Each structure stands twice: as structure tokens, then as C-alpha cells.
């Protein structure tokens, strides 16, 4: 990239993938996402995403997931996702995903 800034769709894709992966169901699809990019991420910075399921296990059909992406200790992205789910309805809470941005 000429600017040295990581493309936003890569940061979003990491967070969206984590939000869906946290839902332990036969089918999990993103219904909506409210996202905020808090600062540009430079190419080569390591992004660590942490996600948390916020809906109660009894909520049928949808789950709410919050994802926070950090470079070191600095929050650079946050997203609130609603995920449609069907089949099994158990969630795994507190998983995280790491990618190295180059």
C-alpha cells in the first residue's frame, strides 16, 4: 500500500470472522454490524481481536457479539455484531483471534 495503512476491510474481516466463530451453531451468519475504526493501523502492526458473546443463551435466533481489536494495549477497532444462528445454541465466550498485518 502506498500509504502504509492497512486496509479497513481486513480489520473488519478479522472481527467479523471472530464474531461468527464464537457462535457454536450449525449455521451462524452476520445480520448486522455497527463498527468504529478508532485509528489507522500501519502495515506491519500486529492486530489482536478479542470477542465476547453478550446475549443470553436463551435468546433464540440471534446472538450479540462485541469485538475489540488492539495494537499492543491500544484499542484500534470496535464492533457490535448481531449474528443469526440456527441449530445448536451454545456460545464459546472469551476466544480471541490474532493476525499479523503486513
C-alpha angles and dihedrals in degrees: 000000000000092000098049088233121126114241113258094226089065092055091046091048091054091051095043092049090051093048091054094042091056091063110085099207137119089248126022121172132172110252097178142346131203105194139179127194103206099186138351116273115223120225108265095031114125114238119203117191123201121191135194130191106227103179124091117257089243094061104112123216099000138057129193116222129184119204126191122188121201138190100205105316094333120104108227103165138020130185137182110204132189110206124195111220137185134179116024113023105202119122131211108219128204101019117145138198130214131200131171113228114219 
